Amino acid sequence: MTRLESYVAAAVVLVWLATTGCTSLTASMPRIPSWSVAGAAAEPGTRDWWKRNKKKAELVPGKGYRVEGVAGYFDNAGRPMDAPMAEESLVVTEDDKPTQGLLPGIDPKAQYGKARAAIGLGPNQERAQAAFEKAQELYAEGRYSRAARRFKEAAERWPKSSIEQQAMFQLANCYFFDDQYIEARDKYAELLEKYPNSGQVDLVIERLWAIGMYWEKYHEYDPRWALTPNFLDQTRPWFDTLGHAVKTYEHIQLYDPTGPRSDDAIMAIAGIYFRTERYADADHYYSLLRQQYPRSDFQFEAHLLGLQAKLKKYQGPEYDGTPLEEAKVLASQLRSQFSRRLNADERKRLDETRAQVAQAIAARDMTMAAHYEKTANHGSARIYYNEVIKKFPESQLAAAARERLAENAEEPARPEEPMKWLVDMFPENPERTRVARVPELRDSRTGDEETRLAEQDDSTVDR
């Protein structure tokens, strides 16, 4: 229903109220059951009576609802039943549920539906079918704006039906072929959300893919800030064209996660984030593709670009080293799983990247060792120095690590506990006592942490 039609309907109601007056209005309204002056309950079978007794009604399969103290059976609306009814027809549906909210009696949606029904715009299958057929004629003639109004009317006049499903699909198509891509995207998404098993899913996904690709390529052609307004071009959103492209790709992955375009959408999102230097987000989507789509044709690209995203996400030796460790694993996977796809130059670059990752890990270990040495935790510092020596025995960092180990060889593993005499006066925490009994942890208390590293098998270290 268009805005103009809504204004006309409201005007008709106001004119009718003004001409009929209060007397005719009262006479035309249905009788509302109420409580008598003496306090007697409303008559069984009425709406008011059912509202008061619905919660204590008992469902008898094949017969209906029964209320204690009242003869006979009733349906799910409280109406008397003259014959047995199938059990499935007695189940309360969504339409039969009371309106929720703080003031359900004046819920806007319910009142809007009642107002539409009162002026002849309620559910009507014949009217919906007629509107749909007329819309199809206009659509075939290429008159998409007029056809869109008719398809919208058809969907509203017969909801939760095949007519509504087809009308919603055709309504989105009208917007698509009329170059109103933001409205088309939203209507396609609405269709997929309401009818996820629709027969048009594949075609809808292709239309969404086309819209997302158009917005992405347009941004590459004419990049603008996200808050730059667009008032003239109806093919693009008002703001943030690239952001809407990402949202469109997300719709594809969300509503058709096993479809042929799902991994395409994930790669497109990851590529957008990578080009805009949002490397953490890019790394997330590359990881998502590697883990959830192992048979995707983009596995090689997801590994290669994912490695670069992890390296660019790393902020330096003073920060979290997880991206480096993940990059190290990813580089090894590239070397072992995709060796045939790597040419000589790519293998050389990959080897250089692996060396850079290892060097960055060693530099971070040296930074951590210096931190612990500065805080007088020499036992922990020796662990990191030994790590550098073991991984890079011939490097300059290893030479610096040996020098630091020699200078601090006589230093205690841990700094002296301040006011230890006072602390010893209090009983030991039971949990700390149990932890101290673990051999690996007990060695760390005696300053022998570095012996654990020396006992590790050298084959576990990726040189």
C-alpha positions as CSV (number, residue, x, y, z in Angstrom):
1,M,0.0,0.0,0.0
2,T,1.5,3.3,-1.1
3,R,1.6,6.4,1.1
4,L,-1.0,8.1,-1.1
5,E,-3.3,5.1,-0.7
6,S,-2.8,5.3,3.1
7,Y,-3.8,9.0,3.2
8,V,-6.9,8.3,1.1
9,A,-8.0,5.4,3.3
10,A,-7.5,7.5,6.4
11,A,-9.5,10.3,4.9
12,V,-12.4,7.9,4.0
13,V,-12.6,6.7,7.6
14,L,-12.7,10.3,9.0
15,V,-15.4,11.3,6.6
16,W,-17.5,8.3,7.5
17,L,-17.1,9.0,11.2
18,A,-18.1,12.6,10.7
19,T,-21.3,11.8,8.7
20,T,-22.6,8.9,10.7
21,G,-22.1,10.4,14.2
22,C,-21.7,8.7,17.5
23,T,-25.1,6.9,17.4
24,S,-24.5,5.1,14.2
25,L,-21.0,4.3,15.2
26,T,-22.1,2.7,18.5
27,A,-24.8,0.8,16.7
28,S,-22.4,-0.5,14.0
29,M,-19.8,-1.7,16.5
30,P,-20.0,-5.4,17.6
31,R,-21.2,-6.1,21.1
32,I,-18.3,-6.5,23.6
33,P,-19.1,-8.9,26.4
34,S,-18.5,-7.5,29.8
35,W,-19.1,-8.3,33.5
36,S,-22.5,-7.7,34.9
37,V,-23.2,-5.3,37.7
38,A,-23.7,-8.2,40.0
39,G,-20.2,-9.5,39.1
40,A,-21.3,-12.5,37.0
41,A,-18.7,-13.8,34.5
42,A,-19.1,-13.2,30.8
43,E,-21.0,-15.7,28.7
44,P,-19.0,-18.8,27.8
45,G,-17.9,-18.8,24.2
46,T,-17.4,-15.0,24.0
47,R,-14.0,-13.4,23.5
48,D,-13.9,-11.8,27.0
49,W,-14.8,-15.1,28.6
50,W,-12.0,-16.9,26.7
51,K,-9.5,-14.3,27.6
52,R,-10.2,-14.9,31.3
53,N,-10.2,-18.7,31.0
54,K,-7.7,-19.5,28.3
55,K,-4.8,-20.2,30.7
56,K,-6.7,-22.8,32.7
57,A,-8.2,-24.5,29.6
58,E,-7.2,-28.1,29.0
59,L,-6.6,-29.5,25.5
60,V,-8.4,-32.8,24.9
61,P,-7.0,-34.4,21.7
62,G,-9.6,-34.8,19.0
63,K,-12.2,-32.9,20.9
64,G,-11.0,-29.4,21.8
65,Y,-10.3,-27.3,24.8
66,R,-12.2,-27.9,28.0
67,V,-12.7,-25.5,30.9
68,E,-13.6,-26.8,34.3
69,G,-17.1,-26.0,35.3
70,V,-18.3,-25.3,31.7
71,A,-20.0,-27.9,29.5
72,G,-18.8,-28.6,26.0
73,Y,-15.5,-28.0,24.1
74,F,-14.0,-24.9,22.5
75,D,-11.5,-24.2,19.8
76,N,-8.2,-22.2,20.1
77,A,-10.2,-18.9,19.9
78,G,-12.7,-19.9,22.6
79,R,-15.6,-20.6,20.2
80,P,-17.9,-23.5,21.0
81,M,-17.3,-26.7,19.0
82,D,-20.3,-28.7,17.6
83,A,-18.2,-31.6,16.3
84,P,-14.8,-33.2,17.0
85,M,-11.8,-31.5,15.4
86,A,-8.3,-32.8,14.4
87,E,-5.6,-32.2,17.1
88,E,-3.4,-30.3,14.7
89,S,-6.1,-27.7,14.1
90,L,-6.3,-27.0,17.8
91,V,-2.7,-25.9,18.1
92,V,-2.2,-22.2,18.7
93,T,-0.5,-20.6,15.7
94,E,1.5,-17.4,15.6
95,D,-1.6,-15.5,14.4
96,D,-3.6,-16.8,17.4
97,K,-1.0,-15.7,19.9
98,P,-1.8,-12.5,21.9
99,T,0.1,-9.4,20.9
100,Q,3.1,-9.0,23.1
101,G,4.4,-5.7,24.6
102,L,3.8,-3.3,27.4
103,L,0.3,-2.4,26.1
104,P,-0.8,-5.2,23.9
105,G,-4.2,-3.8,23.4
106,I,-2.9,-0.8,21.5
107,D,0.0,-2.4,19.8
108,P,0.7,-0.4,16.6
109,K,1.1,-3.4,14.3
110,A,-2.2,-5.0,15.5
111,Q,-4.0,-1.7,15.2
112,Y,-2.6,-1.1,11.7
113,G,-3.8,-4.6,10.7
114,K,-7.3,-4.0,12.1
115,A,-7.5,-0.6,10.4
116,R,-6.5,-2.1,7.0
117,A,-9.1,-4.9,7.4
118,A,-11.8,-2.3,8.4
119,I,-11.4,-0.4,5.2
120,G,-11.2,-3.5,3.0
121,L,-7.4,-3.9,2.7
122,G,-7.0,-7.0,4.9
123,P,-5.9,-10.5,3.7
124,N,-7.7,-11.5,0.5
125,Q,-6.5,-14.2,-1.8
126,E,-8.5,-13.2,-4.8
127,R,-7.3,-9.6,-4.6
128,A,-3.7,-10.7,-4.1
129,Q,-3.9,-13.0,-7.1
130,A,-5.4,-10.2,-9.2
131,A,-2.7,-7.8,-8.1
132,F,0.0,-10.3,-8.9
133,E,-1.2,-11.0,-12.4
134,K,-1.5,-7.3,-13.1
135,A,2.0,-6.8,-11.8
136,Q,3.3,-9.5,-14.0
137,E,1.9,-7.7,-17.1
138,L,3.5,-4.4,-16.0
139,Y,6.8,-6.3,-15.4
140,A,6.8,-7.9,-18.8
141,E,6.3,-4.4,-20.3
142,G,9.3,-3.1,-18.4
143,R,7.2,-0.7,-16.3
144,Y,9.1,-1.7,-13.1
145,S,8.1,1.1,-10.8
146,R,4.3,0.5,-11.3
147,A,4.9,-3.3,-11.2
148,A,6.7,-2.9,-7.9
149,R,3.6,-1.3,-6.3
150,R,1.4,-4.1,-7.5
151,F,3.8,-6.8,-6.3
152,K,4.0,-5.2,-2.9
153,E,0.2,-5.1,-2.7
154,A,0.0,-8.8,-3.7
155,A,2.5,-9.7,-0.9
156,E,0.6,-7.7,1.7
157,R,-2.9,-9.0,0.7
158,W,-2.0,-12.7,1.1
159,P,0.9,-13.2,3.6
160,K,2.6,-16.5,4.3
161,S,1.8,-18.0,1.0
162,S,3.3,-18.9,-2.4
163,I,1.8,-15.7,-3.7
164,E,3.7,-13.6,-1.2
165,Q,7.0,-15.5,-1.9
166,Q,6.7,-15.0,-5.6
167,A,5.6,-11.3,-5.2
168,M,8.6,-10.6,-2.9
169,F,11.0,-12.1,-5.4
170,Q,9.5,-10.1,-8.3
171,L,9.4,-6.9,-6.2
172,A,13.2,-7.3,-5.7
173,N,13.6,-7.9,-9.4
174,C,11.7,-4.7,-10.2
175,Y,14.2,-2.7,-8.1
176,F,17.1,-4.6,-9.6
177,F,16.2,-3.9,-13.2
178,D,15.2,-0.4,-12.3
179,D,18.8,0.2,-11.1
180,Q,17.7,0.8,-7.5
181,Y,20.3,-1.6,-6.1
182,I,20.1,-0.8,-2.4
183,E,16.3,-1.5,-2.4
184,A,16.9,-4.6,-4.4
185,R,19.6,-5.9,-2.1
186,D,17.4,-5.3,1.0
187,K,14.4,-7.0,-0.6
188,Y,16.5,-10.0,-1.7
189,A,17.8,-10.4,1.8
190,E,14.3,-10.1,3.2
191,L,13.2,-12.9,0.9
192,L,16.1,-15.2,1.9
193,E,15.4,-14.5,5.6
194,K,11.7,-15.3,5.4
195,Y,11.9,-18.1,2.8
196,P,15.3,-19.7,3.1
197,N,14.3,-22.7,1.1
198,S,12.8,-20.7,-1.8
199,G,13.4,-22.1,-5.2
200,Q,14.9,-18.8,-6.3
201,V,17.8,-18.9,-3.9
202,D,20.4,-19.5,-6.5
203,L,19.2,-16.7,-8.7
204,V,18.9,-14.4,-5.7
205,I,22.5,-15.1,-4.7
206,E,23.7,-14.3,-8.2
207,R,21.9,-11.0,-8.1
208,L,23.4,-10.2,-4.7
209,W,26.8,-11.1,-6.0
210,A,26.4,-8.8,-9.0
211,I,25.3,-5.9,-6.7
212,G,28.3,-6.4,-4.4
213,M,30.7,-6.6,-7.3
214,Y,29.3,-3.5,-8.8
215,W,29.7,-1.5,-5.6
216,E,33.2,-2.8,-5.0
217,K,34.4,-2.0,-8.5
218,Y,32.8,1.4,-8.4
219,H,34.7,2.2,-5.3
220,E,37.9,1.2,-7.0
221,Y,37.0,3.4,-9.9
222,D,36.0,6.4,-7.8
223,P,37.1,5.9,-4.1
224,R,35.5,8.2,-1.6
225,W,35.2,8.6,2.1
226,A,32.5,6.5,3.8
227,L,30.7,9.6,5.0
228,T,30.7,11.3,1.5
229,P,27.0,11.6,0.6
230,N,25.5,10.4,-2.6
231,F,22.3,12.2,-3.6
232,L,22.1,11.7,-7.4
233,D,23.1,8.1,-8.3
234,Q,20.3,5.7,-7.4
235,T,22.5,2.7,-8.2
236,R,24.6,3.3,-5.0
237,P,23.8,3.8,-1.3
238,W,23.6,7.2,0.2
239,F,26.9,6.6,2.2
240,D,29.7,4.1,2.3
241,T,29.5,2.2,-1.0
242,L,32.4,-0.2,-0.1
243,G,30.9,-0.9,3.3
244,H,27.6,-1.9,1.6
245,A,29.5,-4.1,-0.7
246,V,30.9,-6.0,2.3
247,K,27.5,-6.3,3.8
248,T,26.1,-7.7,0.6
249,Y,28.8,-10.3,0.5
250,E,28.0,-11.1,4.1
251,H,24.4,-11.8,3.1
252,I,25.6,-14.3,0.6
253,Q,27.7,-16.2,3.1
254,L,25.0,-16.0,5.8
255,Y,22.0,-17.1,3.8
256,D,23.7,-19.6,1.5
257,P,26.8,-20.9,3.5
258,T,27.2,-24.1,1.4
259,G,26.4,-22.5,-2.0
260,P,28.9,-22.0,-4.9
261,R,29.3,-18.3,-4.1
262,S,29.9,-18.6,-0.4
263,D,33.7,-18.9,-0.6
264,D,33.8,-16.2,-3.4
265,A,32.1,-13.9,-1.0
266,I,34.5,-14.6,1.8
267,M,37.5,-14.0,-0.4
268,A,36.0,-10.8,-1.7
269,I,35.5,-9.5,1.9
270,A,39.0,-10.5,2.9
271,G,40.4,-8.8,-0.2
272,I,38.6,-5.6,0.6
273,Y,39.9,-5.6,4.2
274,F,43.4,-6.4,3.0
275,R,43.5,-3.5,0.5
276,T,42.1,-1.1,3.0
277,E,44.9,-2.2,5.5
278,R,42.5,-3.7,8.0
279,Y,44.8,-6.7,8.3
280,A,43.2,-8.2,11.4
281,D,39.8,-8.5,9.7
282,A,41.5,-9.8,6.5
283,D,43.3,-12.4,8.5
284,H,40.0,-13.5,10.1
285,Y,38.3,-14.1,6.8
286,Y,41.3,-15.8,5.2
287,S,41.4,-18.1,8.2
288,L,37.6,-18.7,7.9
289,L,38.0,-19.8,4.3
290,R,41.0,-22.1,5.1
291,Q,39.1,-23.8,7.9
292,Q,35.5,-24.0,6.7
293,Y,36.1,-24.4,2.9
294,P,38.9,-26.9,2.5
295,R,37.9,-27.7,-1.1
296,S,37.7,-24.2,-2.2
297,D,39.7,-23.1,-5.2
298,F,41.0,-20.2,-3.2
299,Q,42.9,-22.3,-0.7
300,F,46.3,-21.3,-2.2
301,E,45.4,-17.6,-2.2
302,A,44.0,-17.8,1.3
303,H,47.3,-19.3,2.6
304,L,49.5,-16.9,0.7
305,L,47.6,-13.7,1.4
306,G,46.8,-14.9,4.9
307,L,50.5,-15.2,5.6
308,Q,51.0,-11.6,4.5
309,A,48.1,-10.5,6.6
310,K,49.5,-12.1,9.7
311,L,52.9,-10.5,9.1
312,K,51.4,-7.1,8.6
313,K,49.2,-7.6,11.7
314,Y,52.3,-8.1,13.9
315,Q,53.1,-4.8,15.6
316,G,56.6,-5.5,16.9
317,P,58.7,-7.4,19.5
318,E,57.0,-5.5,22.4
319,Y,53.6,-6.8,21.4
320,D,51.8,-10.2,21.2
321,G,53.9,-12.7,19.2
322,T,50.9,-15.0,18.3
323,P,50.8,-13.6,14.7
324,L,54.4,-14.6,14.2
325,E,53.8,-18.2,15.5
326,E,50.7,-18.5,13.2
327,A,52.7,-17.1,10.3
328,K,55.4,-19.7,10.9
329,V,52.9,-22.6,10.7
330,L,51.2,-21.1,7.6
331,A,54.5,-20.7,5.8
332,S,55.3,-24.4,6.5
333,Q,51.8,-25.4,5.2
334,L,52.4,-23.4,2.0
335,R,55.7,-25.1,1.4
336,S,54.4,-28.6,2.0
337,Q,50.8,-28.4,0.5
338,F,51.3,-26.1,-2.5
339,S,54.9,-26.8,-3.6
340,R,53.7,-27.6,-7.1
341,R,51.9,-24.3,-7.5
342,L,55.0,-22.3,-6.5
343,N,57.4,-21.4,-9.2
344,A,61.1,-20.8,-8.5
345,D,60.7,-17.1,-7.7
346,E,57.8,-17.8,-5.3
347,R,59.7,-20.5,-3.5
348,K,62.6,-18.1,-3.1
349,R,60.3,-15.4,-1.7
350,L,58.6,-17.9,0.6
351,D,62.0,-19.1,1.9
352,E,62.9,-15.4,2.5
353,T,59.6,-14.9,4.3
354,R,60.2,-17.9,6.5
355,A,63.6,-16.6,7.4
356,Q,62.1,-13.2,8.2
357,V,59.5,-14.8,10.5
358,A,62.2,-16.8,12.3
359,Q,64.3,-13.7,12.7
360,A,61.3,-11.7,14.1
361,I,60.6,-14.5,16.6
362,A,64.3,-14.5,17.7
363,A,64.2,-10.7,18.1
364,R,61.1,-11.0,20.2
365,D,62.7,-13.6,22.4
366,M,65.7,-11.3,22.9
367,T,63.3,-8.5,23.8
368,M,61.5,-10.7,26.3
369,A,64.9,-11.8,27.8
370,A,66.0,-8.2,28.2
371,H,62.7,-7.4,29.9
372,Y,63.1,-10.3,32.4
373,E,66.7,-9.4,33.0
374,K,65.8,-5.8,33.7
375,T,63.3,-7.0,36.3
376,A,65.9,-9.3,37.9
377,N,64.0,-12.5,36.8
378,H,67.3,-14.0,35.5
379,G,65.9,-17.5,35.3
380,S,63.2,-16.5,32.8
381,A,65.8,-14.4,30.9
382,R,68.1,-17.4,30.5
383,I,65.2,-19.4,29.0
384,Y,64.7,-16.9,26.2
385,Y,68.5,-16.5,25.6
386,N,68.8,-20.3,25.3
387,E,65.9,-20.3,22.8
388,V,67.7,-17.9,20.6
389,I,71.0,-19.8,20.8
390,K,69.2,-23.1,20.0
391,K,67.3,-21.7,17.0
392,F,70.1,-19.5,15.5
393,P,73.4,-20.7,16.8
394,E,75.5,-18.9,14.2
395,S,73.6,-15.6,14.2
396,Q,74.6,-12.3,15.8
397,L,71.6,-12.6,18.1
398,A,73.0,-15.9,19.4
399,A,76.4,-14.3,20.1
400,A,74.7,-11.5,22.0
401,A,72.6,-14.1,23.9
402,R,75.8,-16.0,24.9
403,E,77.4,-12.8,26.1
404,R,74.4,-12.0,28.3
405,L,74.3,-15.5,29.7
406,A,77.9,-15.3,30.7
407,E,77.5,-12.0,32.5
408,N,74.4,-13.2,34.4
409,A,75.5,-16.8,35.1
410,E,75.9,-16.1,38.9
411,E,72.7,-14.1,39.3
412,P,69.8,-15.8,41.2
413,A,66.9,-17.1,39.1
414,R,64.4,-14.8,40.8
415,P,64.7,-11.5,42.6
416,E,64.8,-11.6,46.4
417,E,61.3,-11.5,47.8
418,P,60.9,-8.2,49.8
419,M,60.3,-8.7,53.6
420,K,60.6,-12.5,53.2
421,W,60.8,-12.9,56.9
422,L,57.4,-11.4,57.3
423,V,55.8,-13.5,54.5
424,D,57.2,-16.7,56.1
425,M,55.3,-15.9,59.2
426,F,52.0,-16.6,57.4
427,P,50.8,-20.1,56.4
428,E,51.5,-21.3,52.8
429,N,48.5,-21.2,50.4
430,P,47.4,-24.8,49.8
431,E,47.1,-24.3,46.1
432,R,50.6,-22.9,45.8
433,T,51.8,-25.9,47.9
434,R,50.3,-28.4,45.4
435,V,51.7,-26.5,42.4
436,A,55.2,-26.6,44.0
437,R,55.1,-30.4,44.1
438,V,54.9,-30.6,40.2
439,P,58.5,-31.4,39.2
440,E,58.6,-29.1,36.1
441,L,57.4,-26.1,38.1
442,R,59.5,-27.0,41.1
443,D,62.7,-26.7,39.0
444,S,61.6,-23.1,38.1
445,R,61.6,-22.2,41.8
446,T,65.2,-23.4,42.2
447,G,66.5,-21.5,39.2
448,D,66.9,-24.6,36.9
449,E,64.4,-23.5,34.3
450,E,66.9,-23.5,31.5
451,T,67.6,-27.2,32.0
452,R,64.1,-28.0,30.7
453,L,64.9,-26.4,27.4
454,A,68.2,-28.3,27.1
455,E,66.3,-31.6,27.5
456,Q,63.9,-30.9,24.6
457,D,64.3,-32.9,21.4
458,D,66.0,-30.7,18.8
459,S,63.7,-32.2,16.1
460,T,60.7,-30.3,17.6
461,V,62.3,-27.0,16.8
462,D,61.7,-25.6,13.2
463,R,65.0,-24.2,12.2
